[in-house]
Amino acid sequence: MRILLFILLVVCTVNTRAQSFSSGNIVVVRIGTGTLPMTTGVAQPVFLDEYSPCGELVQSIALPTAVNGSHRRLTLPSTSVDFSEGFISLSEDGQYLALGGYDAATGTTGVTASISTTVNRVVAVVDASGSVNTTTAFSNRFSTVSIRSAVVNGTNVWATGGNGGIVYTTLGSTGSSNTLISTSTGRCPAIYDGQLYTTSTATGLRLARVGTGLPTATGTTLQNLPGYPSSGGSPFQFFMARLNGSDTVNVLYVADNNVLKKYSLVSGTWTDNGTIGVFGDRFRGVAGVEADGIVTLYAVRRNDIGGELVRYIDSTGHNASFSNLKPVIVAQADTNKVFRSVAMAPQALAMAKKAVTTNDNTSFRVLSNSKGPVVIAEITAARSLNGVVQVYDLNGRILYTRKVTAEKGMNRFPLDMPANARGLFMATFITLQGHLLTNKFIY
C-alpha cells in the first residue's frame, strides 16, 4: 500500500500535456461545453477528458461535431430517460477506446428517438496517440432508441443499444453492413480473457457472457454469470481483475443499481463481496487497474447532476469485502457539463520486429510497453485453434501460463508479468496440433 501511495504521489507531481495518453491516467467521457444549457434529449458536444490519478486535467480531446470526409460527427444528449448513453470501453489489449454516439449536429432535439436512417449511430475508436476514428456507422440499427456503448478488438467492433440487441461490425463499415448477433439487449460490453461480456436488463440477464469467445455470427446466446443476480438491479460499467495468481479473471466490480458491487469467483460461482455507496450516489461508471494484488478503482457517480470522478484503493484481495473503502474525489464536473463514464487511458505497444510463422501461416509475436505493465500476445491464425501461451525468463523459469482459443484472423491476449520484472523474456505458443512458436521481447 505504501508503494502504491508513493507512486500516486510521484504521478501527481508530473505535468505532461502531450497529445498521447499517459500511462496510469484516466479518461472521462464529458458531455457539454459549459456554455450550452443541458436540455434533455438535445445533442451536445462530447469530450474525452484525461486526468492524472491526482485529478490534474491533462488534456481534453473533442470528438468531431462536423463531418470530415468519411469521419462522422459524434454527439450525445446530456440527459435521457435512464442515462444509459455515452459509455466508453478500453480494448483488452489496452490500445483503444470505443464509444457510441449520434451523427447529429449539436442542438439536434430528440436525438435518442431519431430514426437511424436519418441520424446514423456512430462508433468512435480512439488510439493511444489521441487520434479519433469515427468512420464506423449504422443506418439500420438502434433506430428510435439509444446507442449505449461499444467495444473494439483489432478491427472488430461490437455495439449495444436500447432494445437493439448486440451488433457486430468491422472498423470503417457503414450503412447496413453489420450483423445482429443477439437480440438480447446489452448495455456496457467489455472483453476479458478473450471473452465478450455485457451488462444487460433483458429477462434473466444482468451480467452475461456473450456466446463463446468473440462471436460474430447471428444466433449468439447470452448466459448470466453463475451466482450473479439475474433479475432486479440496473448494471452499467464493470471491471474484472485477476487476483491471487489466477490466470483468468476472478474478481468483478460493477456499477449496479446506483451503487458499486464486488464479486469474486469461488468454485465456479460469483460470490457477493459487499457494496459501496447508497442509491442516491448513482454510480454508473467504473474502471480499474490492478498492480501487485491491489486494485485501484475509478468510478463516476451522480452523473445525472454533473457528476464526479472518485477513486478507491482495494487491497482486500480475492473473496473479501470492500465495503469499508473510503472515496477520494479526483475531479468534479463544472456547470453545464456532465461526466458520463470512465476508462483507463490507452497505451501504445512496441511490436516485435518480426512474427514467427508456422507452415500453415499461423503467426505469433509479443507486444509490450516499456513505460507500463501491458504485455500482449498476438496470434494471427489461419483457422480456429487452441493452445497455451507461456512466458519464461532467461533462466528457463515459467513466469506465466495462459490457455487461449484463437479464432481465424488476428487475436490478442494480455499476459500478466510479475511485479518488478524487467529485461529480456521468451514467450512460446504451443498449439494442440503440436506446433511451437517462440518470440523474444523486452519488458
Residue, then its C-alpha position, 0 to 999 in steps of 0.5 A: m500500500r505504501i508503494l502504491l501511495f508513493i507512486l500516486l504521489v510521484v504521478c501527481t507531481v508530473n505535468t505532461r500535456a502531450q497529445s498521447f495518453s499517459s500511462g496510469n491516467i484516466v479518461v472521462v467521457r464529458i458531455g457539454t461545453g459549459t456554455l450550452p444549457m443541458t436540455t434533455g434529449v438535445a445533442q451536445p458536444v462530447f469530450l474525452d477528458e484525461y486526468s492524472p490519478c491526482g485529478e490534474l486535467v491533462q488534456s481534453i480531446a473533442l470528438p468531431t461535431a462536423v463531418n470530415g470526409s468519411h469521419r462522422r460527427l459524434t454527439l450525445p444528449s446530456t440527459s435521457v430517460d435512464f442515462s444509459e448513453g455515452f459509455i466508453s470501453l478500453s480494448e483488452d489489449g489496452q490500445y483503444l477506446a470505443l464509444g457510441g454516439y449520434d451523427a447529429a449536429t449539436g442542438t439536434t432535439g430528440v436525438t435518442a428517438s431519431i430514426s437511424t436512417t436519418v441520424n446514423r449511430v456512430v462508433a468512435v475508436v480512439d488510439a493511444s496517440g489521441s487520434v479519433n476514428t469515427t468512420t464506423a456507422f449504422s443506418n439500420r440499427f438502434s433506430t428510435v432508441s439509444i446507442r449505449s456503448a461499444v467495444v473494439n478488438g483489432t478491427n472488430v467492433w461490437a455495439t449495444g443499444g436500447n432494445g437493439g440487441i448486440v451488433y457486430t461490425t468491422l472498423g470503417s463499415t457503414g450503412s447496413s453492413n453489420t450483423l445482429i448477433s443477439t437480440s438480447t439487449g446489452r448495455c456496457p460490453a467489455i472483453y476479458d480473457g478473450q471473452l465478450y461480456t455485457t451488462s444487460t436488463a433483458t429477462g434473466l440477464r444482468l451480467a452475461r457472457v456473450g456466446t463463446g469467445l468473440p462471436t460474430a455470427t447471428g444466433t449468439t446466446l447470452q448466459n448470466l454469470p453463475g451466482y450473479p443476480s439475474s433479475g432486479g438491479s440496473p448494471f452499467q460499467f464493470f471491471m474484472a481483475r485477476l487476483n491471487g495468481s489466477d490466470t483468468v479473471n476472478v474478481l468483478y466490480v460493477a456499477d449496479n443499481n446506483v451503487l458499486k458491487k464486488y464479486s469474486l469467483v469461488s468454485g465456479t460461482w460469483t460470490d457477493n463481496g459487499t457494496i459501496g455507496v447508497f442509491g442516491d450516489r448513482f454510480r454508473g461508471v467504473a474502471g480499474v487497474e490492478a498492480d501487485g494484488i491491489v486494485t485501484l478503482y475509478a468510478v463516476r457517480r451522480n452523473d445525472i447532476g454533473g457528476e464526479l470522478v472518485r477513486y478507491i484503493d482495494s487491497t482486500g484481495h480475492n473473496a473479501s469485502f470492500s465495503n469499508l473503502k473510503p472515496v477520494i474525489v479526483a475531479q468534479a464536473d463544472t456547470n453545464k457539463v456532465f461526466r458520463s463514464v470512465a476508462m483507463a487511458p490507452q497505451a501504445l505497444a512496441m511490436a516485435k520486429k518480426a512474427v514467427t510463422t508456422n507452415d500453415n501461416t499461423s503467426f505469433r509475436v509479443l507486444s509490450n510497453s516499456k513505460g507500463p505493465v501491458v504485455i500482449a500476445e498476438i496470434t494471427a491464425a489461419r483457422s480456429l485453434n487452441g493452445v497455451v501461451q507461456v512466458y519464461d525468463l532467461n533462466g528457463r523459469i515459467l513466469y506465466t501460463r495462459k490457455v487461449t482459443a484463437e479464432k481465424g484472423m488476428n487475436r490478442f491476449p494480455l499476459d500478466m508479468p510479475a511485479n518488478a520484472r524487467g529485461l529480456f523474456m521468451a514467450t512460446f505458443i504451443t498449439l494442440q496440433g503440436h506446433l511451437l512458436t517462440n518470440k523474444f521481447i523486452y519488458 
